[in-house]
Amino acid sequence: IVLWRSKTENNFSEKEMYIMECLKDHIALKLFSLSSSSENISLNDDTKEHVLNEFAGKYTLTKRETDVVTLIFYGKTSEEICNSLYITDSIFRKHLYNIYRKANVTSKIELLNLLNQHYFYSGKSKPPA
């Protein structure tokens, strides 16, 4: 998403820039979730499970970390993940920290991109153009 103003308007204020910076990852994650959900529907459950298990093996994820990655892959929010796995937010954040460290990523967007790359390059599909 790109935001711009006409030449006759002032630049964004510092407060507006701060708000946009705070929202950037949330908007990107939601757009990614919306755009990839139609692609995910076309994958059968066995293929999804296979890709997620290969990913977990490659990055030596624990069973619980794999559960978290799976729910992220399916577009669940942090709150939904906590409720589904019966864990607190702090435990969820600890799992997420470990996943990020093992996969060498810093955000859910990077994690989802890595999952998609893993799927595309595992020979199951062609990489996106």
N, CA, C and O atoms as a GROMACS GRO file, in nm:
protein
  516
    1ILE      N    1   0.085  -0.117   0.000
    1ILE     CA    2   0.000   0.000   0.000
    1ILE      C    3   0.089   0.123   0.000
    1ILE      O    4   0.187   0.130   0.074
    2VAL      N    5   0.055   0.217  -0.083
    2VAL     CA    6   0.129   0.342  -0.089
    2VAL      C    7   0.031   0.455  -0.062
    2VAL      O    8  -0.077   0.462  -0.121
    3LEU      N    9   0.069   0.542   0.027
    3LEU     CA   10  -0.012   0.660   0.057
    3LEU      C   11   0.061   0.782   0.007
    3LEU      O   12   0.182   0.794   0.021
    4TRP      N   13  -0.013   0.872  -0.051
    4TRP     CA   14   0.050   0.993  -0.102
    4TRP      C   15  -0.047   1.109  -0.088
    4TRP      O   16  -0.166   1.090  -0.067
    5ARG      N   17   0.006   1.226  -0.100
    5ARG     CA   18  -0.073   1.348  -0.098
    5ARG      C   19  -0.040   1.428  -0.223
    5ARG      O   20   0.067   1.415  -0.282
    6SER      N   21  -0.133   1.510  -0.263
    6SER     CA   22  -0.109   1.594  -0.381
    6SER      C   23   0.000   1.696  -0.348
    6SER      O   24   0.030   1.722  -0.232
    7LYS      N   25   0.057   1.754  -0.451
    7LYS     CA   26   0.166   1.850  -0.434
    7LYS      C   27   0.123   1.973  -0.356
    7LYS      O   28   0.206   2.041  -0.295
    8THR      N   29  -0.005   2.003  -0.358
    8THR     CA   30  -0.054   2.124  -0.290
    8THR      C   31  -0.070   2.103  -0.140
    8THR      O   32  -0.085   2.200  -0.065
    9GLU      N   33  -0.068   1.979  -0.094
    9GLU     CA   34  -0.084   1.952   0.048
    9GLU      C   35   0.052   1.938   0.116
    9GLU      O   36   0.153   1.910   0.050
   10ASN      N   37   0.054   1.959   0.246
   10ASN     CA   38   0.177   1.944   0.324
   10ASN      C   39   0.215   1.797   0.333
   10ASN      O   40   0.134   1.708   0.307
   11ASN      N   41   0.341   1.771   0.371
   11ASN     CA   42   0.386   1.635   0.396
   11ASN      C   43   0.311   1.578   0.516
   11ASN      O   44   0.248   1.652   0.592
   12PHE      N   45   0.318   1.446   0.531
   12PHE     CA   46   0.257   1.384   0.648
   12PHE      C   47   0.326   1.436   0.774
   12PHE      O   48   0.447   1.456   0.776
   13SER      N   49   0.247   1.456   0.878
   13SER     CA   50   0.304   1.502   1.004
   13SER      C   51   0.379   1.387   1.071
   13SER      O   52   0.367   1.272   1.031
   14GLU      N   53   0.456   1.420   1.173
   14GLU     CA   54   0.530   1.318   1.246
   14GLU      C   55   0.434   1.220   1.312
   14GLU      O   56   0.461   1.100   1.316
   15LYS      N   57   0.323   1.270   1.363
   15LYS     CA   58   0.222   1.185   1.426
   15LYS      C   59   0.160   1.091   1.321
   15LYS      O   60   0.143   0.972   1.349
   16GLU      N   61   0.127   1.141   1.204
   16GLU     CA   62   0.070   1.058   1.098
   16GLU      C   63   0.170   0.951   1.053
   16GLU      O   64   0.132   0.836   1.028
   17MET      N   65   0.296   0.988   1.043
   17MET     CA   66   0.399   0.892   1.004
   17MET      C   67   0.412   0.782   1.110
   17MET      O   68   0.429   0.665   1.077
   18TYR      N   69   0.405   0.820   1.236
   18TYR     CA   70   0.413   0.723   1.345
   18TYR      C   71   0.296   0.625   1.339
   18TYR      O   72   0.314   0.504   1.354
   19ILE      N   73   0.177   0.678   1.317
   19ILE     CA   74   0.057   0.593   1.307
   19ILE      C   75   0.069   0.496   1.190
   19ILE      O   76   0.038   0.378   1.204
   20MET      N   77   0.114   0.546   1.076
   20MET     CA   78   0.129   0.458   0.958
   20MET      C   79   0.235   0.351   0.983
   20MET      O   80   0.218   0.237   0.941
   21GLU      N   81   0.343   0.388   1.051
   21GLU     CA   82   0.448   0.290   1.081
   21GLU      C   83   0.395   0.182   1.174
   21GLU      O   84   0.428   0.064   1.158
   22CYS      N   85   0.313   0.221   1.272
   22CYS     CA   86   0.254   0.123   1.364
   22CYS      C   87   0.157   0.029   1.292
   22CYS      O   88   0.150  -0.090   1.325
   23LEU      N   89   0.085   0.079   1.197
   23LEU     CA   90  -0.015  -0.001   1.126
   23LEU      C   91   0.042  -0.084   1.012
   23LEU      O   92  -0.023  -0.178   0.964
   24LYS      N   93   0.162  -0.051   0.967
   24LYS     CA   94   0.221  -0.113   0.848
   24LYS      C   95   0.218  -0.266   0.852
   24LYS      O   96   0.167  -0.330   0.761
   25ASP      N   97   0.272  -0.324   0.958
   25ASP     CA   98   0.280  -0.470   0.966
   25ASP      C   99   0.142  -0.533   0.977
   25ASP      O  100   0.117  -0.640   0.919
   26HIS      N  101   0.051  -0.469   1.050
   26HIS     CA  102  -0.084  -0.522   1.066
   26HIS      C  103  -0.159  -0.524   0.933
   26HIS      O  104  -0.227  -0.622   0.900
   27ILE      N  105  -0.146  -0.418   0.858
   27ILE     CA  106  -0.213  -0.409   0.728
   27ILE      C  107  -0.151  -0.509   0.630
   27ILE      O  108  -0.223  -0.577   0.557
   28ALA      N  109  -0.019  -0.517   0.630
   28ALA     CA  110   0.048  -0.611   0.540
   28ALA      C  111   0.010  -0.755   0.572
   28ALA      O  112  -0.013  -0.834   0.481
   29LEU      N  113   0.002  -0.789   0.700
   29LEU     CA  114  -0.035  -0.924   0.740
   29LEU      C  115  -0.178  -0.956   0.697
   29LEU      O  116  -0.206  -1.065   0.648
   30LYS      N  117  -0.268  -0.862   0.716
   30LYS     CA  118  -0.408  -0.885   0.677
   30LYS      C  119  -0.419  -0.899   0.526
   30LYS      O  120  -0.490  -0.988   0.477
   31LEU      N  121  -0.352  -0.814   0.450
   31LEU     CA  122  -0.355  -0.825   0.304
   31LEU      C  123  -0.296  -0.957   0.258
   31LEU      O  124  -0.348  -1.021   0.167
   32PHE      N  125  -0.186  -0.997   0.320
   32PHE     CA  126  -0.124  -1.125   0.286
   32PHE      C  127  -0.221  -1.239   0.314
   32PHE      O  128  -0.236  -1.331   0.234
   33SER      N  129  -0.285  -1.232   0.429
   33SER     CA  130  -0.380  -1.336   0.468
   33SER      C  131  -0.496  -1.343   0.369
   33SER      O  132  -0.538  -1.452   0.329
   34LEU      N  133  -0.547  -1.228   0.330
   34LEU     CA  134  -0.658  -1.224   0.235
   34LEU      C  135  -0.617  -1.274   0.098
   34LEU      O  136  -0.691  -1.347   0.032
   35SER      N  137  -0.498  -1.234   0.054
   35SER     CA  138  -0.455  -1.273  -0.080
   35SER      C  139  -0.414  -1.419  -0.087
   35SER      O  140  -0.433  -1.483  -0.190
   36SER      N  141  -0.358  -1.473   0.020
   36SER     CA  142  -0.312  -1.611   0.016
   36SER      C  143  -0.421  -1.710   0.056
   36SER      O  144  -0.406  -1.830   0.033
   37SER      N  145  -0.531  -1.662   0.115
   37SER     CA  146  -0.634  -1.756   0.159
   37SER      C  147  -0.697  -1.826   0.041
   37SER      O  148  -0.731  -1.944   0.052
   38SER      N  149  -0.714  -1.758  -0.071
   38SER     CA  150  -0.771  -1.824  -0.188
   38SER      C  151  -0.674  -1.925  -0.245
   38SER      O  152  -0.716  -2.029  -0.298
   39GLU      N  153  -0.542  -1.898  -0.236
   39GLU     CA  154  -0.442  -1.993  -0.282
   39GLU      C  155  -0.438  -2.114  -0.190
   39GLU      O  156  -0.425  -2.228  -0.236
   40ASN      N  157  -0.448  -2.090  -0.059
   40ASN     CA  158  -0.443  -2.200   0.037
   40ASN      C  159  -0.560  -2.294   0.021
   40ASN      O  160  -0.547  -2.414   0.045
   41ILE      N  161  -0.676  -2.240  -0.019
   41ILE     CA  162  -0.794  -2.324  -0.036
   41ILE      C  163  -0.769  -2.428  -0.144
   41ILE      O  164  -0.820  -2.540  -0.134
   42SER      N  165  -0.693  -2.394  -0.246
   42SER     CA  166  -0.670  -2.486  -0.356
   42SER      C  167  -0.575  -2.600  -0.318
   42SER      O  168  -0.570  -2.701  -0.388
   43LEU      N  169  -0.501  -2.586  -0.210
   43LEU     CA  170  -0.412  -2.694  -0.166
   43LEU      C  171  -0.493  -2.794  -0.085
   43LEU      O  172  -0.574  -2.755  -0.001
   44ASN      N  173  -0.471  -2.924  -0.109
   44ASN     CA  174  -0.544  -3.020  -0.027
   44ASN      C  175  -0.478  -3.028   0.111
   44ASN      O  176  -0.364  -2.986   0.130
   45ASP      N  177  -0.552  -3.084   0.206
   45ASP     CA  178  -0.505  -3.087   0.344
   45ASP      C  179  -0.377  -3.168   0.360
   45ASP      O  180  -0.291  -3.131   0.440
   46ASP      N  181  -0.362  -3.276   0.284
   46ASP     CA  182  -0.240  -3.357   0.292
   46ASP      C  183  -0.118  -3.276   0.248
   46ASP      O  184  -0.011  -3.285   0.309
   47THR      N  185  -0.134  -3.198   0.142
   47THR     CA  186  -0.024  -3.116   0.091
   47THR      C  187   0.013  -3.009   0.194
   47THR      O  188   0.132  -2.987   0.220
   48LYS      N  189  -0.086  -2.944   0.252
   48LYS     CA  190  -0.060  -2.842   0.354
   48LYS      C  191   0.015  -2.904   0.472
   48LYS      O  192   0.115  -2.849   0.519
   49GLU      N  193  -0.034  -3.018   0.518
   49GLU     CA  194   0.029  -3.085   0.633
   49GLU      C  195   0.173  -3.125   0.599
   49GLU      O  196   0.263  -3.110   0.681
   50HIS      N  197   0.194  -3.176   0.479
   50HIS     CA  198   0.327  -3.217   0.436
   50HIS      C  199   0.423  -3.098   0.434
   50HIS      O  200   0.535  -3.107   0.484
   51VAL      N  201   0.378  -2.986   0.377
   51VAL     CA  202   0.461  -2.866   0.369
   51VAL      C  203   0.494  -2.816   0.509
   51VAL      O  204   0.609  -2.781   0.537
   52LEU      N  205   0.395  -2.812   0.597
   52LEU     CA  206   0.418  -2.762   0.733
   52LEU      C  207   0.512  -2.856   0.810
   52LEU      O  208   0.596  -2.809   0.886
   53ASN      N  209   0.497  -2.986   0.791
   53ASN     CA  210   0.587  -3.080   0.859
   53ASN      C  211   0.730  -3.070   0.807
   53ASN      O  212   0.825  -3.077   0.884
   54GLU      N  213   0.746  -3.054   0.676
   54GLU     CA  214   0.880  -3.035   0.618
   54GLU      C  215   0.944  -2.908   0.673
   54GLU      O  216   1.061  -2.906   0.708
   55PHE      N  217   0.864  -2.801   0.679
   55PHE     CA  218   0.912  -2.673   0.730
   55PHE      C  219   0.957  -2.689   0.876
   55PHE      O  220   1.064  -2.643   0.914
   56ALA      N  221   0.874  -2.756   0.956
   56ALA     CA  222   0.906  -2.776   1.098
   56ALA      C  223   1.034  -2.856   1.113
   56ALA      O  224   1.116  -2.828   1.200
   57GLY      N  225   1.051  -2.957   1.029
   57GLY     CA  226   1.172  -3.038   1.035
   57GLY      C  227   1.296  -2.960   0.995
   57GLY      O  228   1.401  -2.971   1.058
   58LYS      N  229   1.282  -2.881   0.890
   58LYS     CA  230   1.396  -2.802   0.841
   58LYS      C  231   1.447  -2.705   0.947
   58LYS      O  232   1.567  -2.684   0.961
   59TYR      N  233   1.353  -2.645   1.022
   59TYR     CA  234   1.391  -2.544   1.121
   59TYR      C  235   1.387  -2.598   1.264
   59TYR      O  236   1.390  -2.521   1.359
   60THR      N  237   1.381  -2.729   1.280
   60THR     CA  238   1.379  -2.798   1.410
   60THR      C  239   1.280  -2.735   1.510
   60THR      O  240   1.316  -2.703   1.623
   61LEU      N  241   1.158  -2.720   1.464
   61LEU     CA  242   1.053  -2.664   1.550
   61LEU      C  243   0.999  -2.774   1.641
   61LEU      O  244   0.989  -2.890   1.601
   62THR      N  245   0.964  -2.736   1.762
   62THR     CA  246   0.899  -2.830   1.854
   62THR      C  247   0.756  -2.852   1.806
   62THR      O  248   0.707  -2.782   1.717
   63LYS      N  249   0.689  -2.949   1.867
   63LYS     CA  250   0.550  -2.978   1.832
   63LYS      C  251   0.463  -2.853   1.853
   63LYS      O  252   0.380  -2.819   1.769
   64ARG      N  253   0.484  -2.788   1.966
   64ARG     CA  254   0.401  -2.670   1.997
   64ARG      C  255   0.432  -2.555   1.902
   64ARG      O  256   0.341  -2.484   1.858
   65GLU      N  257   0.559  -2.535   1.869
   65GLU     CA  258   0.597  -2.432   1.772
   65GLU      C  259   0.536  -2.463   1.636
   65GLU      O  260   0.492  -2.372   1.564
   66THR      N  261   0.532  -2.590   1.600
   66THR     CA  262   0.469  -2.631   1.474
   66THR      C  263   0.320  -2.601   1.477
   66THR      O  264   0.263  -2.558   1.376
   67ASP      N  265   0.256  -2.623   1.592
   67ASP     CA  266   0.114  -2.589   1.606
   67ASP      C  267   0.092  -2.439   1.583
   67ASP      O  268  -0.003  -2.400   1.515
   68VAL      N  269   0.179  -2.358   1.640
   68VAL     CA  270   0.168  -2.212   1.624
   68VAL      C  271   0.188  -2.173   1.477
   68VAL      O  272   0.110  -2.094   1.423
   69VAL      N  273   0.290  -2.228   1.413
   69VAL     CA  274   0.316  -2.197   1.272
   69VAL      C  275   0.197  -2.238   1.186
   69VAL      O  276   0.158  -2.166   1.094
   70THR      N  277   0.141  -2.354   1.215
   70THR     CA  278   0.026  -2.403   1.138
   70THR      C  279  -0.091  -2.305   1.148
   70THR      O  280  -0.153  -2.273   1.047
   71LEU      N  281  -0.120  -2.259   1.267
   71LEU     CA  282  -0.231  -2.166   1.285
   71LEU      C  283  -0.202  -2.030   1.220
   71LEU      O  284  -0.293  -1.966   1.168
   72ILE      N  285  -0.077  -1.986   1.225
   72ILE     CA  286  -0.039  -1.863   1.155
   72ILE      C  287  -0.059  -1.882   1.005
   72ILE      O  288  -0.112  -1.793   0.937
   73PHE      N  289  -0.016  -1.997   0.953
   73PHE     CA  290  -0.032  -2.030   0.811
   73PHE      C  291  -0.179  -2.022   0.768
   73PHE      O  292  -0.210  -1.979   0.657
   74TYR      N  293  -0.268  -2.065   0.857
   74TYR     CA  294  -0.411  -2.062   0.827
   74TYR      C  295  -0.474  -1.925   0.853
   74TYR      O  296  -0.596  -1.910   0.843
   75GLY      N  297  -0.392  -1.825   0.887
   75GLY     CA  298  -0.441  -1.689   0.901
   75GLY      C  299  -0.505  -1.655   1.033
   75GLY      O  300  -0.578  -1.556   1.043
   76LYS      N  301  -0.480  -1.733   1.136
   76LYS     CA  302  -0.538  -1.707   1.267
   76LYS      C  303  -0.466  -1.590   1.335
   76LYS      O  304  -0.347  -1.569   1.315
   77THR      N  305  -0.542  -1.516   1.414
   77THR     CA  306  -0.484  -1.405   1.490
   77THR      C  307  -0.414  -1.460   1.614
   77THR      O  308  -0.431  -1.576   1.650
   78SER      N  309  -0.337  -1.375   1.679
   78SER     CA  310  -0.268  -1.416   1.802
   78SER      C  311  -0.368  -1.462   1.907
   78SER      O  312  -0.346  -1.562   1.975
   79GLU      N  313  -0.476  -1.390   1.921
   79GLU     CA  314  -0.579  -1.425   2.019
   79GLU      C  315  -0.642  -1.560   1.986
   79GLU      O  316  -0.664  -1.643   2.075
   80GLU      N  317  -0.672  -1.582   1.859
   80GLU     CA  318  -0.731  -1.710   1.818
   80GLU      C  319  -0.633  -1.825   1.843
   80GLU      O  320  -0.675  -1.934   1.883
   81ILE      N  321  -0.506  -1.802   1.820
   81ILE     CA  322  -0.405  -1.905   1.844
   81ILE      C  323  -0.398  -1.939   1.992
   81ILE      O  324  -0.396  -2.056   2.030
   82CYS      N  325  -0.394  -1.836   2.076
   82CYS     CA  326  -0.390  -1.859   2.221
   82CYS      C  327  -0.512  -1.940   2.266
   82CYS      O  328  -0.499  -2.034   2.345
   83ASN      N  329  -0.629  -1.903   2.216
   83ASN     CA  330  -0.752  -1.974   2.255
   83ASN      C  331  -0.751  -2.118   2.203
   83ASN      O  332  -0.793  -2.209   2.274
   84SER      N  333  -0.705  -2.138   2.080
   84SER     CA  334  -0.704  -2.273   2.022
   84SER      C  335  -0.608  -2.366   2.094
   84SER      O  336  -0.636  -2.484   2.113
   85LEU      N  337  -0.493  -2.312   2.135
   85LEU     CA  338  -0.390  -2.395   2.198
   85LEU      C  339  -0.395  -2.389   2.351
   85LEU      O  340  -0.315  -2.455   2.418
   86TYR      N  341  -0.488  -2.311   2.406
   86TYR     CA  342  -0.504  -2.297   2.551
   86TYR      C  343  -0.374  -2.250   2.616
   86TYR      O  344  -0.328  -2.308   2.715
   87ILE      N  345  -0.317  -2.144   2.558
   87ILE     CA  346  -0.194  -2.087   2.612
   87ILE      C  347  -0.215  -1.938   2.637
   87ILE      O  348  -0.304  -1.876   2.580
   88THR      N  349  -0.131  -1.882   2.723
   88THR     CA  350  -0.138  -1.739   2.750
   88THR      C  351  -0.066  -1.662   2.639
   88THR      O  352   0.007  -1.720   2.559
   89ASP      N  353  -0.089  -1.534   2.637
   89ASP     CA  354  -0.024  -1.450   2.537
   89ASP      C  355   0.128  -1.452   2.555
   89ASP      O  356   0.201  -1.452   2.456
   90SER      N  357   0.175  -1.454   2.678
   90SER     CA  358   0.320  -1.454   2.700
   90SER      C  359   0.383  -1.586   2.650
   90SER      O  360   0.494  -1.584   2.596
   91ILE      N  361   0.314  -1.697   2.668
   91ILE     CA  362   0.366  -1.825   2.617
   91ILE      C  363   0.364  -1.823   2.464
   91ILE      O  364   0.458  -1.871   2.400
   92PHE      N  365   0.257  -1.767   2.406
   92PHE     CA  366   0.250  -1.754   2.261
   92PHE      C  367   0.368  -1.672   2.209
   92PHE      O  368   0.434  -1.710   2.112
   93ARG      N  369   0.394  -1.558   2.273
   93ARG     CA  370   0.504  -1.472   2.230
   93ARG      C  371   0.639  -1.543   2.243
   93ARG      O  372   0.728  -1.522   2.161
   94LYS      N  373   0.654  -1.626   2.346
   94LYS     CA  374   0.778  -1.703   2.363
   94LYS      C  375   0.794  -1.804   2.248
   94LYS      O  376   0.903  -1.819   2.193
   95HIS      N  377   0.686  -1.874   2.214
   95HIS     CA  378   0.691  -1.967   2.100
   95HIS      C  379   0.725  -1.890   1.972
   95HIS      O  380   0.808  -1.935   1.892
   96LEU      N  381   0.661  -1.777   1.953
   96LEU     CA  382   0.684  -1.696   1.833
   96LEU      C  383   0.829  -1.650   1.826
   96LEU      O  384   0.891  -1.653   1.720
   97TYR      N  385   0.882  -1.607   1.939
   97TYR     CA  386   1.023  -1.564   1.945
   97TYR      C  387   1.115  -1.680   1.902
   97TYR      O  388   1.207  -1.661   1.824
   98ASN      N  389   1.088  -1.800   1.956
   98ASN     CA  390   1.170  -1.917   1.921
   98ASN      C  391   1.159  -1.952   1.773
   98ASN      O  392   1.258  -1.986   1.709
   99ILE      N  393   1.038  -1.942   1.719
   99ILE     CA  394   1.016  -1.970   1.576
   99ILE      C  395   1.093  -1.870   1.491
   99ILE      O  396   1.164  -1.908   1.397
  100TYR      N  397   1.080  -1.742   1.524
  100TYR     CA  398   1.151  -1.637   1.450
  100TYR      C  399   1.302  -1.661   1.454
  100TYR      O  400   1.370  -1.648   1.352
  101ARG      N  401   1.352  -1.695   1.572
  101ARG     CA  402   1.496  -1.718   1.588
  101ARG      C  403   1.542  -1.836   1.503
  101ARG      O  404   1.643  -1.827   1.433
  102LYS      N  405   1.469  -1.945   1.510
  102LYS     CA  406   1.507  -2.065   1.435
  102LYS      C  407   1.497  -2.045   1.285
  102LYS      O  408   1.580  -2.096   1.209
  103ALA      N  409   1.394  -1.971   1.241
  103ALA     CA  410   1.372  -1.950   1.097
  103ALA      C  411   1.445  -1.826   1.046
  103ALA      O  412   1.444  -1.797   0.926
  104ASN      N  413   1.509  -1.752   1.137
  104ASN     CA  414   1.583  -1.631   1.101
  104ASN      C  415   1.494  -1.527   1.033
  104ASN      O  416   1.529  -1.472   0.929
  105VAL      N  417   1.377  -1.502   1.094
  105VAL     CA  418   1.285  -1.399   1.047
  105VAL      C  419   1.253  -1.305   1.163
  105VAL      O  420   1.284  -1.335   1.279
  106THR      N  421   1.190  -1.192   1.132
  106THR     CA  422   1.159  -1.095   1.236
  106THR      C  423   1.012  -1.056   1.244
  106THR      O  424   0.974  -0.973   1.327
  107SER      N  425   0.928  -1.115   1.158
  107SER     CA  426   0.786  -1.080   1.161
  107SER      C  427   0.702  -1.195   1.104
  107SER      O  428   0.755  -1.287   1.041
  108LYS      N  429   0.571  -1.187   1.129
  108LYS     CA  430   0.481  -1.288   1.073
  108LYS      C  431   0.482  -1.284   0.921
  108LYS      O  432   0.470  -1.387   0.855
  109ILE      N  433   0.495  -1.165   0.866
  109ILE     CA  434   0.499  -1.152   0.720
  109ILE      C  435   0.619  -1.228   0.664
  109ILE      O  436   0.605  -1.304   0.568
  110GLU      N  437   0.736  -1.209   0.724
  110GLU     CA  438   0.855  -1.281   0.679
  110GLU      C  439   0.836  -1.432   0.697
  110GLU      O  440   0.879  -1.510   0.612
  111LEU      N  441   0.774  -1.472   0.808
  111LEU     CA  442   0.750  -1.613   0.832
  111LEU      C  443   0.657  -1.671   0.726
  111LEU      O  444   0.683  -1.779   0.673
  112LEU      N  445   0.549  -1.600   0.693
  112LEU     CA  446   0.456  -1.647   0.590
  112LEU      C  447   0.523  -1.651   0.453
  112LEU      O  448   0.500  -1.744   0.375
  113ASN      N  449   0.605  -1.552   0.425
  113ASN     CA  450   0.680  -1.554   0.298
  113ASN      C  451   0.773  -1.675   0.292
  113ASN      O  452   0.784  -1.740   0.188
  114LEU      N  453   0.838  -1.705   0.403
  114LEU     CA  454   0.927  -1.821   0.409
  114LEU      C  455   0.848  -1.951   0.391
  114LEU      O  456   0.894  -2.042   0.321
  115LEU      N  457   0.732  -1.960   0.453
  115LEU     CA  458   0.647  -2.077   0.435
  115LEU      C  459   0.606  -2.093   0.289
  115LEU      O  460   0.609  -2.203   0.234
  116ASN      N  461   0.567  -1.983   0.227
  116ASN     CA  462   0.528  -1.989   0.086
  116ASN      C  463   0.646  -2.028  -0.002
  116ASN      O  464   0.631  -2.107  -0.094
  117GLN      N  465   0.764  -1.972   0.026
  117GLN     CA  466   0.883  -2.010  -0.050
  117GLN      C  467   0.912  -2.158  -0.032
  117GLN      O  468   0.946  -2.228  -0.128
  118HIS      N  469   0.899  -2.205   0.089
  118HIS     CA  470   0.923  -2.346   0.116
  118HIS      C  471   0.827  -2.432   0.036
  118HIS      O  472   0.866  -2.535  -0.018
  119TYR      N  473   0.702  -2.391   0.028
  119TYR     CA  474   0.603  -2.465  -0.050
  119TYR      C  475   0.640  -2.462  -0.198
  119TYR      O  476   0.645  -2.566  -0.264
  120PHE      N  477   0.665  -2.343  -0.250
  120PHE     CA  478   0.691  -2.330  -0.393
  120PHE      C  479   0.819  -2.400  -0.434
  120PHE      O  480   0.824  -2.459  -0.542
  121TYR      N  481   0.923  -2.395  -0.351
  121TYR     CA  482   1.051  -2.452  -0.389
  121TYR      C  483   1.068  -2.596  -0.346
  121TYR      O  484   1.173  -2.657  -0.370
  122SER      N  485   0.966  -2.652  -0.283
  122SER     CA  486   0.977  -2.793  -0.245
  122SER      C  487   0.935  -2.884  -0.360
  122SER      O  488   0.923  -3.005  -0.345
  123GLY      N  489   0.912  -2.822  -0.478
  123GLY     CA  490   0.878  -2.900  -0.596
  123GLY      C  491   0.730  -2.928  -0.610
  123GLY      O  492   0.688  -3.000  -0.701
  124LYS      N  493   0.649  -2.870  -0.520
  124LYS     CA  494   0.505  -2.895  -0.524
  124LYS      C  495   0.435  -2.801  -0.620
  124LYS      O  496   0.324  -2.830  -0.665
  125SER      N  497   0.497  -2.691  -0.650
  125SER     CA  498   0.432  -2.591  -0.734
  125SER      C  499   0.540  -2.506  -0.799
  125SER      O  500   0.658  -2.519  -0.767
  126LYS      N  501   0.499  -2.421  -0.889
  126LYS     CA  502   0.593  -2.328  -0.951
  126LYS      C  503   0.599  -2.201  -0.867
  126LYS      O  504   0.498  -2.161  -0.810
  127PRO      N  505   0.715  -2.137  -0.859
  127PRO     CA  506   0.723  -2.011  -0.786
  127PRO      C  507   0.639  -1.905  -0.855
  127PRO      O  508   0.622  -1.907  -0.977
  128PRO      N  509   0.585  -1.809  -0.774
  128PRO     CA  510   0.504  -1.704  -0.834
  128PRO      C  511   0.585  -1.619  -0.929
  128PRO      O  512   0.704  -1.598  -0.910
  129ALA      N  513   0.519  -1.568  -1.033
  129ALA     CA  514   0.588  -1.484  -1.133
  129ALA      C  515   0.613  -1.346  -1.079
  129ALA      O  516   0.670  -1.262  -1.148
   0.00000   0.00000   0.00000
